[in-house]
Amino acid sequence: MKKRFQLLILVLLILAAGIFLKQWSEMILYVAGIIIEIIGMIIALRLIFVDKRGTNSKVAWIAVIFVLPIFGVFIFLFFGRNPQNRIFHHNQTNEM
């Protein structure tokens, strides 16, 4: 009888931990999404006011960032930055 009671307590603790983690994981993902959205807005403002690209390029990148909010930020960070600001810019500018 004592082992059944211990097993029941163990199962209830595992279920409670699962429910707790499920609620926190949703909140963590929600907060991470908001942070990525804020980063996207900062990138868009930087594109508008600081970057010296052409207007077409600026509009295209802002559209990518706002149409694909989470993926657009990462796409911009990988492909959208100016080659002169990257670490290995000498090899990239010589290829052009």
Protein Blocks (a to p, Z undefined) as FASTA:
>chain_A
ZZmmmmmmmmmmmmmmmmmmmmmmmmmmmmmmmmmmmmmmmmmmmmmmmpccdfklmmmm
mmmmmmmmmlmmmmmmmmmpcfklpmklmmmmmmZZ
